[in-house]
Amino acid sequence: MYLPFLVLLPFHWTGLLSGTALMTAGHVLMVPAMIAAMLRRRHEYGC
């Protein structure tokens, strides 16, 4: 769940993203990251 923030941090450090935009985009991108992790381990999450 850290990956979206690691991708966005350089943009924040250079001033292209504000702190609010960083938090918003990071949390929005966290959902697809969680889905990708669940699809990768489908046998653990499937019933």
DOKOL-196335 format. One record per residue: residue in one letter; y, z, x of N, C-alpha, C in turn. Coordinates in nm, 2 decimals. Each point is the difference from the previous one (the first is absolute). Example, Ala and Ser with C-alpha at 12.3 -4.5 7.8 and 13.67 -1.06 7.14 Angstrom:
2
ATOM torvex   n_yy   n_zz   n_xx  ca_yy  ca_zz  ca_xx   c_yy   c_zz   c_xx
ATOM      a  -0.57   0.78   1.32   0.12   0.00  -0.09   0.12   0.00   0.09
ATOM      s   0.11  -0.07  -0.04   0.11   0.00   0.09   0.11   0.08  -0.08
***
This chain:
47
ATOM torvex   n_yy   n_zz   n_xx  ca_yy  ca_zz  ca_xx   c_yy   c_zz   c_xx
ATOM      m  -0.12   0.00   0.08   0.12   0.00  -0.08   0.13   0.00   0.09
ATOM      y  -0.02   0.01   0.13   0.11   0.00   0.09   0.04  -0.14   0.03
ATOM      l  -0.09  -0.10  -0.01   0.03  -0.13   0.04   0.12  -0.07  -0.05
ATOM      p   0.03   0.01  -0.13   0.13  -0.06  -0.05   0.12   0.06   0.07
ATOM      f   0.00   0.13   0.02   0.11   0.06   0.07   0.01  -0.04   0.14
ATOM      l  -0.11  -0.01   0.07   0.00  -0.05   0.14   0.06  -0.14   0.01
ATOM      v  -0.03  -0.08  -0.10   0.05  -0.14   0.00   0.15   0.00  -0.03
ATOM      l   0.04   0.09  -0.08   0.14   0.00  -0.04   0.10   0.07   0.09
ATOM      l  -0.06   0.10   0.08   0.09   0.08   0.09   0.09  -0.08   0.10
ATOM      p  -0.05  -0.10   0.06   0.09  -0.08   0.09   0.12  -0.06  -0.07
ATOM      f  -0.02  -0.03  -0.13   0.12  -0.05  -0.08   0.10   0.11  -0.02
ATOM      h  -0.05   0.12  -0.03   0.08   0.11  -0.02   0.08   0.04   0.13
ATOM      w  -0.08   0.00   0.11   0.06   0.03   0.13   0.11  -0.09   0.04
ATOM      t  -0.01  -0.13  -0.03   0.10  -0.10   0.03   0.12   0.00  -0.10
ATOM      g  -0.02   0.07  -0.11   0.11   0.01  -0.09  -0.01  -0.10  -0.12
ATOM      l  -0.11  -0.08   0.00  -0.02  -0.10  -0.11  -0.04   0.07  -0.13
ATOM      l  -0.06   0.12   0.01  -0.04   0.07  -0.13   0.06   0.13   0.00
ATOM      s   0.05   0.04  -0.11   0.05   0.14  -0.01  -0.11   0.10  -0.02
ATOM      g   0.02   0.12   0.01  -0.11   0.10  -0.02  -0.06  -0.01  -0.14
ATOM      t   0.09  -0.02  -0.10  -0.05  -0.01  -0.14  -0.09  -0.13  -0.02
ATOM      a   0.05  -0.11   0.06  -0.08  -0.12  -0.01  -0.13   0.01   0.08
ATOM      l   0.00   0.08   0.11  -0.13   0.02   0.07  -0.10   0.08  -0.08
ATOM      m   0.05   0.10  -0.07  -0.09   0.08  -0.08  -0.05  -0.07  -0.12
ATOM      t   0.09  -0.08  -0.06  -0.04  -0.08  -0.12  -0.10  -0.10   0.04
ATOM      a   0.03  -0.08   0.10  -0.09  -0.11   0.04  -0.13   0.05   0.05
ATOM      g   0.00   0.11   0.07  -0.12   0.06   0.06  -0.09   0.05  -0.11
ATOM      h   0.05   0.06  -0.10  -0.08   0.05  -0.11  -0.05  -0.12  -0.09
ATOM      v   0.08  -0.10  -0.02  -0.04  -0.12  -0.08  -0.12  -0.07   0.08
ATOM      l   0.02  -0.01   0.13  -0.11  -0.07   0.08  -0.12   0.09   0.01
ATOM      m   0.01   0.12  -0.02  -0.12   0.09   0.01  -0.10  -0.03  -0.10
ATOM      v   0.03  -0.04  -0.12  -0.09  -0.04  -0.10  -0.10  -0.11   0.04
ATOM      p   0.06  -0.11   0.05  -0.10  -0.11   0.04  -0.08   0.05   0.12
ATOM      a   0.06   0.08   0.09  -0.08   0.05   0.11  -0.11   0.09  -0.04
ATOM      m   0.02   0.08  -0.11  -0.11   0.08  -0.05  -0.11  -0.09  -0.07
ATOM      i   0.04  -0.10  -0.07  -0.09  -0.09  -0.06  -0.08  -0.07   0.10
ATOM      a   0.06  -0.05   0.11  -0.07  -0.06   0.11  -0.10   0.09   0.06
ATOM      a   0.03   0.13   0.02  -0.09   0.09   0.06  -0.12   0.03  -0.09
ATOM      m   0.03   0.00  -0.13  -0.11   0.03  -0.10  -0.09  -0.12  -0.01
ATOM      l   0.06  -0.12   0.01  -0.09  -0.12  -0.01  -0.08  -0.02   0.13
ATOM      r   0.05   0.05   0.11  -0.07  -0.01   0.12  -0.13   0.09   0.00
ATOM      r   0.02   0.12  -0.07  -0.11   0.10  -0.01  -0.05   0.00  -0.15
ATOM      r  -0.02  -0.11  -0.05  -0.04  -0.02  -0.14  -0.12   0.09  -0.04
ATOM      h  -0.10   0.01   0.09  -0.12   0.08  -0.03   0.03   0.15  -0.01
ATOM      e   0.11   0.05   0.06   0.03   0.14  -0.02   0.08   0.03  -0.12
ATOM      y   0.07  -0.10  -0.05   0.09   0.03  -0.12  -0.07  -0.06  -0.13
ATOM      g  -0.10  -0.08   0.01  -0.06  -0.05  -0.12  -0.10   0.10  -0.06
ATOM      c  -0.01  -0.01  -0.13  -0.10   0.09  -0.07  -0.13  -0.06  -0.01
***
